[in-house]
Amino acid sequence: MSLPSKPILLLALAACLAAVIVQSGDLGSVDTARRLQTTHSFWTSAPAVKPSDYPGFGLVGRNGRIYSWYGMGQSVLMLPSDILITAAIRLVPALGRHQGIREVFVSYTVSTLVCVLGVLVCARFLLLLGFTMEQSTAGALTLLFATTFLHYTQNMMENNLMLLLTLAGFCFQYEWVKTGSTRALALGSLALGANLLTRLTAGLDLMAAIFFVGLCVCLESGFSQAAIKRLMRYALVAFPCYALFVAIDRGYQFYRFGSFTGTYIGIFAQQYKHVYPGLTPTFPFTGPFWTGFVGPFISPEKSIFLFDPMLIVTAGMAILMWGRLSAPVRAFLASTAVLLLAYIAFHARISYELMLPAYEKGWAGDVAWGDRYVTTPVQLLAMFSVPLLLRFWASLRGITRKAAVAVAALSVAVQIASIIFWCPLEFGQEMTLPKPTFVIGVRFANIVAALAGKTKAWGLSNYLTEKSPHSVIPYFYPIWSIRESTIPHFAALTLVGAWFLLMVILTGVLFRIYSLCKAIQGRRLGFEQNRNFMVGVGESI
């Protein structure tokens, strides 16, 4: 098979292959399944919330109807796939007999699309910031294989969608800073505005982008009248885009709950106090602030440094090389670091008291892999790790290089481990394991125990994990289709064979990317040597 000769096309192919390979055929979360139910209600007579889910899930809205409390962003994203698979089932009724066909189709199509776009926008943004093609390609691959982006490609929560929209906002708005393109500014503003429909905290991403653009403009032109005029032009284009999506969000809020100014958090708190009379008046913001603020850094269950180790490399490189970084890169790192602290502070007091076990971390997103509430700024920072390493590799000491490579290898291993089994596995095990629980270590123990048949012997099973075969069976759809006989056996075997073939092709694509980037780097070095030689000859003459 002939592979493309351009790194960007190869990146798109690698992202597509990786996304297809890691799919479980499941939506990965009960939250996403409920959002898909809302999607179906947009264009059919289906209820927004299944009757069996209430009162455990759902809020009473206008005319006594039950609505989900989520934003509409991910539900809208899944709408085209939901329409297509529904039409296919009507045309071919036999498809409807396939267990979970709707979830399979939606997860494969939507998650793969978001993954490919996220990786491509990452590479584009790094190129705009002045990184070379090989450095930008490495950064995009870092995002894909060395951050929790890979986990959320398999487990289709809102996280990767939010990352894509935020990254697109930064990318296109920075393109406006460089080129003055109104089209680019509008695209970036629409992406950031659309993110407001996904989750309320996307407003923090929007403010970080404004801060980033403001820093870039002021660092370029100083605090001058010209800078003020540029920022006014920014506001004239960007703010109407933001206002459009605020209006859509408020309209959706009124449609469900009859209020333009309220939020679903307030309605959720009010209605759940009736279900759980013991809840405190400030629910759900009832936890100790410093516990929730420090927890994302040091908690063995949720630490961002354990689940995204490349963050350590970015922090180290930023400290060592701050004075040598370009002004836009410094502006981005500073803006995103502030965004991370803002995210952590906002969620620090969230506590689902009386609703979850006492050991669970409400500030981190309850049943999830790592701290799912802060993945956007964490991934934005982590994706800069390898590009910065490559840029300043010659300036680093041997021990620093070895430490960075070791962290990178560990990070890739953690991300691969995160997709082997379903994410609630360790959550169920925490019921009977000592506290605090080193979740990453338990995940590796689970993998080894499953291979050795020692899950029970090592105390890694309990009444919760034994309820689901996901606890010991790899969380990939081809394997699952054989285990559960969800499709004819021959078809399942063919699917497994295709799955292994895709992994071989992905390996070839990654090797091709490496070879191509090395060739590009060699040509660049040769050009620079020739240029320096000619300059030297000219000076001698």
Sequence and secondary structure as in RCSB ss.txt:
>XXXX:A:sequence
MSLPSKPILLLALAACLAAVIVQSGDLGSVDTARRLQTTHSFWTSAPAVKPSDYPGFGLVGRNGRIYSWYGMGQS
VLMLPSDILITAAIRLVPALGRHQGIREVFVSYTVSTLVCVLGVLVCARFLLLLGFTMEQSTAGALTLLFATTFL
HYTQNMMENNLMLLLTLAGFCFQYEWVKTGSTRALALGSLALGANLLTRLTAGLDLMAAIFFVGLCVCLESGFSQ
AAIKRLMRYALVAFPCYALFVAIDRGYQFYRFGSFTGTYIGIFAQQYKHVYPGLTPTFPFTGPFWTGFVGPFISP
EKSIFLFDPMLIVTAGMAILMWGRLSAPVRAFLASTAVLLLAYIAFHARISYELMLPAYEKGWAGDVAWGDRYVT
TPVQLLAMFSVPLLLRFWASLRGITRKAAVAVAALSVAVQIASIIFWCPLEFGQEMTLPKPTFVIGVRFANIVAA
LAGKTKAWGLSNYLTEKSPHSVIPYFYPIWSIRESTIPHFAALTLVGAWFLLMVILTGVLFRIYSLCKAIQGRRL
GFEQNRNFMVGVGESI
>XXXX:A:secstr
    SSHHHHHHHHHHHHHHHH  SS SSHHHHHHHHHHHHHHSS  SS GGGTTTS EE GGG EE  S SHHH
HHTHHHHHHHHHHHHH GGGGGSTTHHHHHHHHHHHHHHHHHHHHHHHHHHHHTT  HHHHHHHHHHHHHHSTHH
HHHHS SSHHHHHHHHHHHHHHHHHHHHH  HHHHHHHHHHHHHHTTT TTHHHHHHHHHHHHHHHHHHHH SSH
HHHHHHHHHHHHHHHHHHHHHHHHHHHHHHHHS SS  HHHHHHHHHHHHSTT  TTTTB S HHHHHHHHHH T
TT HHHH THHHHHHHHHHHHGGGS HHHHHHHHHHHHHHHHHHHHHTTB  TTTS TTS GGGTSSSSS GGGH
HHHHHHHTTHHHHHHHTGGGS HHHHHHHHHHHHHHHHHHHHHTTS TTHHHHHTTTS SS  HHHHHHHHHHHH
HHT TTTTT   TTGGG GGGTS S HHHHHHHHT S HHHHHHHHHHHHHHHHHHHHHHHHHHHHHHHHHHHHH
HHHHHHHHHHHHHHH 
